[in-house]
């Protein structure tokens, strides 16, 4: 990317540049996508300042590329307009990259610091070039060449490292050494590596309005929209990544600020087809400021600096509400200057604290200590802070953002606007972006966390907000299309009736949430057929908005405090089975050794658990606990012709009873295991050596027992901790095998004490069960052919050396 820009600036004095503006813009857009991907992939390996540098440059090149495309197509015809369009973004990224360079030098990352410093210098030179031609474009090109040289040095170092298999590495290019240093330094800093890029994007959007207030640019116009919408788009991405980093509050904050960026871009875009400036709905902005204030309060419990920073956006929304001209007025632009300065300061703190040993105090723990001494409320902490509803998830809970978006979308509808000019009132960004795209994001995250009903509702409502927002508030829904719109709304209402019915079995808050959305849908229907009574739409949106606001508060409080501060209520209709118990089944990620240890403790204490294996999920109990084995037998409704089997982790557990097995059978067990093959062997005194006691009557038949050593490290490690276990499939008798941890809870409900969550099972077929009761006579049979085919087992048997 820097090489392209260097060529562009070297050839810019020519009448015909080597790279046309449109082609350069498209190339920068492609490279920005690759940079964003590199930043996201880098975050998975904790590679230092590479994450904020890549994401910041990606956002910069995205906005820069779109402006070059607009200039190439004559949308920005004069050089002055192109200069006014580029300067706010260049100024913001000059400071942003300078902050990255400063932190890089302080934290001993010279290569990344040098790249950031050179890019910052190039942006500063380009800003100066727009105001004084005496500097010349060659200075900008030289700065980009420095980036090329540093990048080439790093590429050469990595190439030598791979060619010599790690024996030769240029200074600063040995990532393995850097990773070891990072692990030695620990992770006491910020756990969200995406917070700093999100704050730098707030600088970008604020810079657009700062430059207009300070007279750096002559006006706000179409050329500034790419910066605002690039910042908003990337901030939605950072919102998702923050959920990936398990930072609910910062993710919600970035979702809120992205809405403001899209609304600002819409307001700047509107005058291109209408001479007047659009108006903002005052009630909506007041509600938005309240949501920001509530979020700032909860964020203060995590970091006092971040909470105080978010209060700037409370002032921003109030300033927009008090100014008839909205984003074009001086009041909001003045607040934007304060947000620019605050964003730079807080971003510097986050960047430094991620890497440095000595941290800059952010007030973390100050409010926590105050609550500990003066309030009965206790903050939720520990590894189970973001435990998913059903199983392991890579994302934190996004319900707070989804509820807040419902509040925003509903209160935006209280401003009907001029029927002759529906676009003159800024409603589409609030309804489509907040009620649509961000709610769709919340539904997707809820689905990833196993919340099927909630995700379905969020996605359904998001589609409704997007379609109705675009058709109603962009003038697409005319009299000729009212019937078609009404039919579509009725179809949505039928789907929502099913959501309302299902919410009866979830909780009371969700029942009212889905029920009051029916009032919104009725309002849409009456509006489509032009039969809307006066005041009904306002009443419906207020009711739905208030219910959504309560759910927003309840979601934030439940994720922040222990206990039930704002209850969501129990199910309206109680069913036996799933959700009927007073206790909740634990869901623990199988990738953690601590989870396996906890499952082992539950089994030793007489519990039953669902665990992953080398085939499908199974229900297990410890052989040493007959009560647990009996419980598993009852919960499974085990049929007499499908007895429970016995699993061990190694043949060493049977060594004391080796003399009770024939040599042929023992050798065959050694050859067959570990594998997804269960061997049915004659029952004998060897069973007593495993300490089964009264559990033996539930295992196998009076004449035989199925035994196996699974080819799964998690399962064998669990058996090492607990001892031999009794196993049966994790589904009621007669049903299909269970291939996901969510299905264990869905099929067995609260009858299991815990589920070890390993995601989808590696296979969809159970183990192969081989009859070895007559093995000494040279015959084997099959009770069930599973993942290992019969031909493979028989071939192994034929090749087996007989005595």
C-alpha positions in Angstrom: 0.0 0.0 0.0 2.8 2.4 0.8 4.5 1.5 -2.4 1.4 2.4 -4.4 1.1 5.7 -2.5 4.8 6.5 -3.1 4.4 5.9 -6.8 1.3 8.0 -6.8 2.9 11.0 -5.1 6.1 10.8 -7.2 4.1 10.9 -10.4 1.5 13.4 -9.2 3.2 16.5 -10.8 2.6 14.9 -14.2 -0.4 15.6 -16.3 -1.3 11.9 -16.3 -0.4 10.1 -13.1 1.0 6.5 -13.4 -1.9 5.2 -11.2 -5.3 6.8 -11.9 -7.2 7.9 -8.8 -10.0 5.4 -9.3 -7.6 2.5 -9.7 -5.6 3.6 -6.6 -8.7 3.9 -4.6 -9.9 0.3 -5.5 -6.4 -1.1 -4.7 -6.4 0.7 -1.3 -9.8 -0.8 -0.5 -8.6 -4.3 -1.3 -5.4 -3.8 0.8 -7.4 -2.4 3.7 -9.4 -5.6 3.8 -6.2 -7.6 3.9 -4.8 -5.4 6.7 -8.0 -5.8 8.7 -7.7 -9.6 8.3 -4.1 -9.5 9.4 -5.1 -7.5 12.5 -7.8 -9.9 13.4 -5.5 -12.9 12.9 -2.8 -11.2 14.8 -5.1 -10.7 17.8 -5.5 -14.5 18.1 -1.7 -14.7 18.8 -1.4 -11.6 20.9 1.2 -10.1 18.6 1.8 -6.8 20.3 0.8 -3.5 18.6 0.2 -5.2 15.3 -3.5 -5.4 16.0 -4.2 -1.6 16.5 -1.8 -0.7 13.7 -3.4 -3.0 11.1 -7.0 -2.0 12.1 -6.2 1.7 12.2 -4.4 1.6 8.8 -7.2 -0.5 7.3 -9.8 2.1 8.3 -7.6 4.9 7.1 -7.1 3.3 3.7 -10.8 2.5 3.3 -11.9 6.1 3.7 -8.9 7.4 1.7 -9.7 4.9 -1.1 -13.4 5.9 -1.3 -12.5 9.5 -1.5 -10.0 8.8 -4.4 -12.7 6.9 -6.2 -15.1 9.8 -5.8 -12.5 12.2 -7.1 -11.8 10.0 -10.0 -15.4 9.9 -11.0 -15.8 13.7 -10.8 -17.9 13.8 -7.6 -15.3 16.1 -6.1 -14.6 18.2 -9.2 -12.3 20.9 -7.7 -9.0 20.5 -5.9 -10.3 22.5 -3.0 -13.1 19.9 -2.4 -10.7 17.1 -2.6 -8.4 18.8 -0.1 -11.3 19.5 2.3 -12.4 15.9 2.0 -9.0 14.4 2.8 -7.7 16.8 5.5 -9.9 15.6 8.5 -8.9 12.0 8.0 -5.3 12.8 7.4 -5.1 14.9 10.6 -6.8 12.3 12.7 -4.5 9.5 11.5 -1.4 11.6 11.8 -2.1 11.8 15.6 -3.3 8.2 15.9 -0.3 6.8 14.2 2.0 9.1 16.2 0.4 7.6 19.4 1.1 4.1 18.1 4.7 5.0 17.3 5.2 6.5 20.8 3.9 3.4 22.5 5.9 1.2 20.2 9.2 3.0 21.1 8.4 3.0 24.8 7.5 -0.7 24.8 10.5 -1.8 22.7 8.8 -2.6 19.4 11.0 -0.6 17.1 9.9 -2.0 13.8 6.2 -1.4 14.3 7.0 2.0 15.9 9.1 2.9 12.8 6.3 1.9 10.5 3.7 4.0 12.5 6.1 7.0 12.7 6.7 6.9 8.9 3.0 6.6 8.1 2.3 9.5 10.5 5.0 11.6 8.9 3.6 10.9 5.5 0.1 11.9 6.6 1.5 15.1 8.1 3.4 15.9 4.9 0.3 15.4 2.9 -1.7 17.7 5.1 1.0 20.3 4.7 1.0 19.7 0.9 -2.7 20.6 0.7 -1.9 24.1 2.2 1.5 24.8 0.7 2.8 23.5 -2.6 6.4 24.4 -1.6 6.8 21.2 0.3 6.3 19.1 -2.8 4.8 15.6 -3.1 8.3 14.0 -3.0 8.4 14.4 0.8 5.2 12.3 1.2 6.6 9.7 -1.2 9.8 9.5 0.8 7.9 8.8 4.0 6.0 6.0 2.3 9.3 4.6 1.0 10.6 4.3 4.6 7.5 2.1 5.3 8.4 0.0 2.2 12.0 -0.4 3.4 11.0 -1.5 6.9 8.4 -3.9 5.5 11.0 -5.3 3.1 13.4 -5.8 6.0 10.8 -7.6 8.0 9.8 -9.8 5.0 13.5 -10.7 4.5 13.9 -11.6 8.1 10.9 -13.9 8.1 12.0 -15.5 4.8 15.4 -16.3 6.3 13.8 -17.6 9.4 11.7 -20.1 7.5 14.5 -21.1 5.1 17.0 -21.8 7.8 14.3 -23.3 10.1 14.8 -20.7 12.8 18.6 -20.7 12.8 18.9 -17.2 11.2 16.7 -14.4 12.2 17.3 -10.7 11.7 16.9 -8.5 14.8 13.3 -7.7 15.6 11.9 -10.4 13.3 12.0 -13.4 15.6 8.3 -13.7 16.6 8.8 -16.9 18.6 11.1 -14.9 20.9 8.6 -12.1 21.1 5.8 -14.5 22.0 7.9 -15.9 24.9 8.6 -12.4 26.1 4.9 -11.6 26.0 4.1 -14.8 28.0 6.8 -13.9 30.5 5.4 -10.4 30.8 1.9 -11.8 31.6 -1.5 -10.4 30.7 -2.1 -8.0 33.5 -3.1 -5.2 31.1 -6.2 -4.7 29.1 -7.9 -8.0 28.1 -9.5 -6.3 25.1 -6.9 -5.6 22.4 -9.6 -3.9 20.2 -10.5 -1.1 22.6 -7.7 1.2 21.4 -8.5 0.9 17.7 -12.2 1.6 18.5 -11.1 4.8 20.4 -8.9 5.9 17.5 -11.9 5.6 15.2 -13.8 7.9 17.5 -11.0 10.4 16.9 -11.6 10.1 13.1 -15.3 10.9 13.2 -14.7 13.7 15.7 -12.0 15.1 13.5 -14.5 15.8 10.7 -16.5 18.1 12.8 -13.4 19.6 14.6 -11.9 20.7 11.4 -15.1 22.5 10.4 -15.4 24.3 13.7 -11.7 25.3 13.7 -11.9 26.6 10.1 -9.6 24.0 8.7 -12.2 22.9 6.2 -14.7 25.3 4.5 -17.9 23.2 4.9 -19.3 19.8 5.8 -20.2 17.9 2.6 -20.3 14.6 0.7 -16.5 14.3 0.8 -16.5 13.7 4.5 -19.0 10.8 4.4 -16.4 8.2 3.6 -14.5 8.9 6.8 -17.6 8.7 8.9 -19.0 5.6 7.3 -15.6 3.9 7.3 -15.2 4.6 11.0 -18.7 3.4 11.6 -18.3 0.2 9.6 -15.0 -0.7 11.2 -16.4 0.1 14.6 -19.2 -2.4 14.2 -16.5 -4.9 13.3 -14.6 -3.9 16.5 -17.9 -4.3 18.4 -18.0 -7.9 17.3 -14.3 -8.4 18.1 -14.9 -6.9 21.5 -17.6 -9.5 22.2 -15.0 -12.0 21.0 -12.7 -10.6 23.7 -15.5 -11.0 26.3 -15.8 -7.2 26.9 -19.5 -6.6 26.9 -19.5 -3.0 28.0 -16.9 -1.7 25.5 -18.6 -3.7 22.8 -21.9 -2.0 23.6 -20.2 1.4 23.7 -18.7 0.9 20.3 -22.1 -0.2 18.9 -23.6 3.0 20.2 -20.9 5.3 18.8 -21.1 3.5 15.4 -24.7 4.6 15.2 -23.7 8.2 15.6 -21.2 7.9 12.8 -23.7 6.5 10.3 -26.2 9.2 11.3 -23.6 11.9 10.8 -22.8 10.5 7.4 -26.5 10.5 6.5 -26.9 14.1 7.5 -23.9 15.1 5.4 -25.1 13.1 2.4 -28.7 14.5 2.5 -27.9 18.0 1.2 -26.5 16.5 -2.1 -30.1 16.0 -3.3 -32.0 18.5 -1.1 -30.9 22.1 -0.4 -31.9 22.1 3.2 -30.3 20.4 6.2 -32.1 17.4 7.7 -33.7 17.6 11.2 -33.0 15.3 14.1 -35.8 13.8 16.3 -35.3 15.4 19.8 -37.0 12.7 21.9 -34.7 10.1 20.3 -31.5 12.0 21.2 -32.6 12.4 24.8 -33.2 8.7 25.1 -29.9 8.0 23.4 -28.1 10.2 26.0 -29.9 8.3 28.8 -28.6 5.0 27.4 -25.1 6.4 27.1 -25.3 7.6 30.8 -26.5 4.2 32.0 -23.7 2.5 30.1 -21.2 5.0 31.4 -22.3 4.1 35.0 -21.8 0.4 34.5 -18.5 1.0 32.6 -17.2 3.0 35.6 -17.3 -0.2 37.6 -14.8 -1.7 35.2 -12.7 1.4 34.5 -13.4 4.8 35.9 -11.5 6.5 33.0 -13.6 4.7 30.4 -16.8 5.6 32.2 -15.9 9.3 32.4 -14.9 9.2 28.8 -18.3 7.9 27.8 -20.0 10.8 29.5 -18.6 12.9 26.6 -21.1 11.2 24.3 -23.9 12.0 26.7 -23.0 15.6 26.3 -22.8 15.1 22.5 -26.3 13.7 22.3 -27.7 16.5 24.4 -25.9 19.1 22.3 -27.5 17.5 19.2 -30.9 17.5 20.8 -30.6 21.2 21.7 -29.4 22.3 18.2 -32.0 22.5 15.4 -29.2 22.1 12.8 -27.8 19.0 14.4 -24.4 18.0 13.2 -24.0 21.3 11.3 -24.3 23.4 14.5 -21.4 24.8 16.5 -22.5 23.3 19.8 -22.2 19.7 18.8 -19.0 20.5 16.9 -17.5 22.0 20.1 -18.3 18.8 22.0 -16.7 16.9 19.1 -13.4 18.7 19.8 -13.6 17.5 23.5 -14.3 14.0 22.3 -11.3 14.1 19.9 -9.0 15.1 22.7 -10.5 12.6 25.2 -10.4 9.8 22.6 -6.7 10.4 22.0 -5.9 10.4 25.7 -7.8 7.3 26.6 -6.5 5.5 23.5 -3.0 6.3 24.6 -3.7 4.8 28.0 -5.2 1.6 26.5 -2.3 1.2 24.1 0.3 1.7 26.8 -1.4 -0.5 29.4 -1.6 -3.4 26.9 2.1 -3.7 26.6 3.8 -2.0 29.5 4.7 -3.6 32.9 4.0 -0.4 34.8 0.3 0.5 34.1 -1.3 3.9 34.0 -4.0 4.0 36.7 -7.5 3.9 35.2 -9.5 3.8 38.4 -10.1 0.1 38.0 -11.1 -1.2 41.4 -11.9 2.2 42.9 -15.7 1.8 42.5 -15.4 -1.9 43.3 -13.9 -1.0 46.6 -16.6 1.6 47.3 -19.3 -1.0 46.6 -17.6 -3.5 48.8 -17.8 -1.2 51.8 -21.1 0.6 51.3 -23.3 -1.6 49.2 -24.8 -5.1 49.3 -24.2 -5.4 45.6 -21.3 -7.7 44.7 -19.6 -7.5 41.3 -19.5 -10.6 39.2 -16.0 -11.8 38.7 -14.1 -15.0 37.9 -13.8 -17.4 34.9 -17.6 -17.9 34.7 -18.3 -14.2 34.1 -19.4 -14.9 30.5 -20.5 -18.6 30.8 -22.8 -19.3 27.9 -26.4 -20.4 28.3 -25.8 -23.6 26.4 -22.2 -24.6 26.0 -18.9 -23.0 25.2 -19.1 -19.8 23.1 -16.3 -17.6 21.7 -18.5 -14.5 22.3 -19.8 -12.7 25.3 -23.5 -11.9 25.7 -24.8 -9.2 23.3 -28.3 -9.0 24.6 -27.8 -5.6 26.2 -26.9 -4.1 22.8 -29.9 -5.7 21.2 -32.3 -4.4 23.8 -30.8 -0.9 23.6 -31.2 -1.0 19.8 -34.9 -1.8 20.4 -35.2 1.3 22.6 -33.5 3.5 20.0 -35.5 2.2 17.0 -38.8 2.5 18.8 -38.3 6.1 20.0 -37.0 7.1 16.6 -40.5 6.3 15.3 -42.0 9.0 17.5 -40.9 11.6 14.9 -43.2 10.9 11.8 -41.6 13.7 9.7 -43.0 15.4 6.6 -45.0 12.9 4.4 -43.9 14.9 1.3 -40.2 14.7 2.3 -39.7 11.5 4.4 -35.9 11.7 4.2 -35.8 15.2 5.7 -36.1 13.8 9.2 -33.2 11.6 10.3 -35.0 8.3 11.1 -33.4 5.8 8.7 -30.0 5.6 10.5 -31.6 5.0 13.9 -34.1 2.4 12.6 -32.0 0.6 10.0 -28.6 0.7 11.7 -29.7 0.4 15.3 -32.9 -1.6 15.0 -31.7 -3.5 12.0 -28.0 -4.3 11.6 -26.9 -4.1 15.2 -29.9 -6.1 16.4 -29.0 -8.6 13.7 -25.5 -8.7 15.2 -27.0 -9.3 18.7 -29.1 -12.2 17.3 -26.1 -13.8 15.6 -24.1 -13.6 18.9 -27.1 -15.0 20.8 -27.3 -17.9 18.3 -23.5 -18.6 18.9 -24.2 -18.8 22.6 -27.0 -21.4 22.2 -29.9 -19.0 22.8 -32.1 -20.3 20.0 -35.4 -18.4 20.8 -33.7 -15.1 21.6 -31.6 -15.2 18.5 -34.6 -16.0 16.4 -36.6 -13.1 17.8 -33.7 -10.6 17.4 -33.1 -11.7 13.8 -36.8 -11.5 13.0 -37.2 -8.1 14.6 -34.0 -6.9 12.8 -35.4 -7.9 9.4 -38.7 -6.1 10.3 -36.9 -2.9 11.2 -34.7 -2.9 8.1 -37.5 -3.6 5.7 -40.1 -1.2 7.2 -37.5 1.5 7.9 -36.4 1.6 4.3 -39.9 1.3 2.8 -41.7 3.8 5.1 -39.0 6.4 5.8 -37.5 6.5 2.3 -40.8 7.0 0.6 -40.8 3.6 -1.1 -44.2 2.6 0.4 -46.7 4.5 -1.7 -50.4 3.9 -2.1 -49.8 1.4 -4.9 -47.7 -0.8 -2.7 -49.7 -0.6 0.5 -51.4 -3.9 0.0 -48.1 -5.7 -0.6 -46.6 -4.1 2.5 -49.6 -5.1 4.6 -49.3 -8.8 3.4 -45.6 -8.8 4.4 -46.4 -7.3 7.8 -49.1 -9.8 8.5 -46.6 -12.6 7.7 -44.2 -11.1 10.2 -47.0 -10.9 12.8 -47.7 -14.6 12.4 -44.0 -15.4 13.0 -44.0 -13.2 16.0 -47.1 -15.0 17.4 -45.0 -18.1 17.5 -42.2 -16.2 19.3 -44.7 -14.9 21.9 -46.0 -18.4 22.4 -42.5 -19.8 22.9 -41.5 -17.0 25.3 -44.2 -18.2 27.7 -41.7 -21.0 28.5 -38.7 -18.7 28.8 -39.4 -15.9 31.2 -41.9 -13.1 32.0 -39.7 -10.2 30.6 -39.3 -11.9 27.2 -43.0 -12.6 27.1 -43.8 -8.9 27.5 -40.9 -7.9 25.1 -42.2 -10.1 22.3 -45.9 -9.2 23.1 -45.3 -5.5 22.9 -43.5 -5.8 19.6 -46.8 -7.1 18.3 -48.2 -3.6 19.1 -45.3 -2.2 16.9 -46.2 -4.6 14.1 -49.9 -3.6 14.3 -48.8 0.0 14.1 -46.8 -0.8 10.9 -49.9 -2.6 9.5 -52.3 0.3 10.2 -49.8 2.7 8.7 -49.4 0.7 5.6 -53.2 0.6 4.9 -53.5 4.3 5.9 -55.8 3.5 8.9 -53.5 4.5 11.8 -55.4 6.2 14.6 -53.9 9.4 16.0 -51.5 8.7 18.9 -51.6 4.9 18.6 -48.1 4.6 17.0 -46.6 6.8 19.8 -48.3 4.8 22.5 -47.1 1.5 21.0 -43.5 2.7 20.6 -43.4 4.1 24.1 -44.7 0.9 25.6 -42.2 -1.3 23.6 -39.4 1.2 24.3 -40.0 1.1 28.1 -40.1 -2.7 28.2 -36.9 -2.9 26.1 -35.2 -0.4 28.4 -36.0 -2.5 31.4 -34.6 -5.6 29.6 -31.5 -3.5 28.8 -31.0 -2.6 32.5 -31.7 -6.2 33.6 -29.1 -7.5 31.1 -26.4 -5.1 32.2 -27.0 -5.7 35.9 -27.1 -9.5 35.5 -23.8 -9.5 33.7 -22.2 -7.0 36.2 -23.6 -8.0 39.6 -24.0 -11.3 41.3 -27.5 -12.2 42.2 -30.7 -11.0 40.5 -30.8 -7.2 40.8 -33.5 -6.7 38.2 -35.3 -10.0 37.7 -36.4 -11.2 34.3 -39.1 -13.3 35.9 -39.7 -17.0 35.6 -41.5 -18.9 32.9 -45.2 -18.1 32.5 -45.9 -21.7 31.7 -43.8 -24.4 33.4 -43.1 -27.7 31.6 -41.5 -30.8 33.0 -38.0 -31.5 31.5 -36.0 -28.7 30.1 -36.1 -25.6 32.3 -38.4 -27.2 34.9 -35.7 -27.8 37.5 -34.6 -25.3 40.1 -30.9 -26.0 39.4 -29.1 -25.2 36.2 -26.9 -27.7 34.4 -23.3 -26.6 34.3 -21.7 -26.1 31.0 -17.9 -26.2 31.0 -15.5 -25.9 28.0 -13.6 -29.1 27.3 -10.5 -27.2 26.2 -9.7 -26.2 29.8 -8.0 -28.7 32.2 -9.8 -27.0 35.1 -13.2 -27.9 33.5 -12.2 -31.6 33.3 -11.1 -31.4 36.9 -14.4 -30.0 37.9 -16.3 -32.7 36.0 -14.2 -35.2 37.9 -15.2 -33.7 41.2 -18.9 -33.9 40.2 -18.5 -37.5 39.3 -16.7 -38.4 42.5 -19.5 -36.7 44.5 -22.2 -38.8 42.8 -23.2 -36.7 39.8 -23.8 -37.7 36.2 -22.3 -35.7 33.3 -22.4 -35.5 29.5 -19.0 -35.6 28.0 -17.4 -35.6 24.5 -15.6 -38.7 23.2 -13.9 -39.9 20.0 -17.4 -40.6 18.6 -20.6 -39.1 20.0 -21.5 -37.5 23.3 -22.1 -39.9 26.2 -23.6 -39.9 29.7 -21.2 -41.1 32.4 -21.1 -41.9 36.1 -18.3 -43.1 38.3 -18.2 -46.9 38.9 -17.4 -46.2 42.6 -20.8 -44.4 43.1 -23.7 -46.9 42.7 -26.2 -44.1 43.4 -24.9 -42.1 40.4 -25.0 -45.2 38.2 -28.6 -45.8 39.2 -29.4 -42.2 38.5 -27.9 -42.4 35.0 -29.9 -45.6 34.4 -33.1 -43.9 35.4 -32.6 -40.6 33.5 -31.7 -42.5 30.4 -34.7 -44.9 30.7 -32.3 -47.6 29.8 -33.8 -50.6 27.9 -32.9 -54.1 29.1 -31.5 -55.1 25.7 -29.1 -52.0 25.6 -27.1 -52.3 28.8 -24.6 -49.8 30.0 -20.9 -50.2 29.2 -17.7 -49.8 31.1 -14.8 -47.6 30.1 -11.3 -47.5 31.4 -8.3 -45.3 30.4 -5.6 -47.9 30.2 -5.2 -51.7 30.4 -3.0 -51.0 33.5 -6.3 -50.7 35.4 -7.0 -54.4 34.6 -3.4 -55.6 35.3 -4.3 -57.0 38.7 -6.9 -59.2 37.0 -4.8 -60.1 34.0 -4.7 -63.7 35.1 -8.5 -63.9 34.7 -8.4 -63.2 31.0 -7.2 -65.6 28.3 -4.0 -64.6 26.6 -5.8 -64.3 23.2 -8.4 -61.9 24.6 -5.8 -59.9 26.4 -3.6 -59.5 23.3 -6.7 -58.6 21.2 -7.6 -55.9 23.7 -4.1 -54.5 23.6 -4.2 -54.5 19.8 -7.7 -53.0 19.5 -7.5 -50.1 22.0 -7.5 -47.2 22.3 -10.1 -46.9 19.5 -13.9 -46.5 18.9 -14.3 -50.3 19.3 -16.2 -51.7 22.3 -15.4 -55.3 23.1 -18.1 -57.5 24.7 -16.2 -59.9 26.9 -17.4 -62.6 29.3 -18.3 -61.4 32.8 -16.2 -62.7 35.6 -14.4 -61.9 38.8 -12.3 -59.3 37.0 -15.2 -56.9 37.5 -14.6 -56.8 41.2 -11.1 -55.6 40.7 -12.5 -52.3 39.4 -14.3 -51.4 42.6 -17.7 -51.4 41.1 -19.6 -52.7 44.1 -23.3 -52.4 43.7 -22.9 -50.6 40.3 -22.1 -53.9 38.7 -25.8 -54.9 38.4 -26.4 -51.9 36.0 -23.5 -52.7 33.8 -23.7 -55.3 31.0 -25.7 -58.5 31.2 -25.4 -61.4 33.7 -23.0 -63.1 31.2 -21.1 -60.3 29.5 -19.8 -56.7 29.8 -19.0 -54.2 27.0 -15.7 -52.5 27.8 -13.6 -49.9 25.9 -10.7 -47.5 26.1 -11.7 -44.4 24.1 -9.3 -42.7 21.7 -9.9 -39.3 23.2 -7.4 -37.5 25.5 -10.1 -35.5 27.3 -12.1 -38.6 28.2 -9.0 -40.7 29.2 -7.7 -37.9 31.4 -11.1 -37.7 33.1 -11.0 -41.5 33.7 -7.5 -41.1 35.2 -8.9 -38.6 37.7 -12.1 -40.5 38.5 -11.4 -44.2 37.9 -13.4 -46.5 35.6 -16.8 -45.0 34.5 -20.1 -46.4 33.5 -21.2 -45.1 30.1 -24.3 -44.9 28.0 -25.3 -42.7 25.1 -26.5 -39.2 26.0 -30.0 -39.6 24.6 -33.2 -41.3 25.7 -33.4 -44.9 24.5 -34.5 -45.2 20.9 -33.5 -41.7 19.9 -30.7 -40.6 17.6 -27.2 -40.2 19.0 -26.2 -36.9 20.5 -23.6 -35.0 18.4 -23.3 -31.7 20.2 -23.2 -30.5 23.8 -26.4 -28.4 23.3 -28.3 -31.6 22.4 -27.3 -33.2 25.7 -29.2 -30.5 27.6 -32.0 -30.5 25.1 -32.6 -34.3 25.4 -31.8 -34.9 29.0 -32.6 -31.5 30.5 -31.7 -31.0 34.2 -31.3 -34.8 34.7 -27.5 -34.3 34.2 -25.4 -32.3 36.6 -22.9 -30.9 34.1 -21.9 -31.0 30.5 -18.4 -30.9 29.2 -18.7 -28.8 26.1 -16.5 -29.7 23.1 -18.7 -28.4 20.3 -19.7 -30.7 17.5 -18.6 -34.3 18.0 -15.8 -35.6 15.7 -18.1 -38.3 14.4 -21.9 -38.7 13.9 -21.8 -42.5 14.5 -21.3 -44.4 17.7 -18.6 -47.0 18.3 -18.5 -50.5 16.8 -19.5 -53.2 19.3 -17.6 -56.5 18.8 -18.7 -59.8 20.4 -15.6 -61.4 21.9 -17.4 -63.9 24.2 -16.3 -66.8 21.9 -12.9 -65.4 20.9 -11.0 -68.4 22.2 -12.8 -70.6 19.7 -11.6 -68.3 16.9 -14.9 -66.5 16.3 -15.9 -62.9 16.8 -19.3 -61.3 16.1 -20.9 -57.9 15.9 -23.7 -56.4 18.0 -23.4 -53.0 16.2 -21.4 -51.7 13.3 -20.4 -48.1 14.0 -17.7 -45.8 12.9 -15.2 -48.7 12.4 -16.6 -50.9 9.5 -17.0 -54.6 9.9 -14.5 -55.4 7.2 -11.7 -53.4 9.0 -12.3 -55.3 12.2 -12.4 -58.7 10.4 -9.2 -57.8 8.5 -7.5 -57.0 11.8 -8.7 -60.3 13.3 -7.5 -62.3 10.3 -4.1 -60.6 10.6 -4.0 -61.2 14.4 -1.3 -63.8 15.4 -3.0 -66.8 17.0 -1.1 -68.8 19.6 
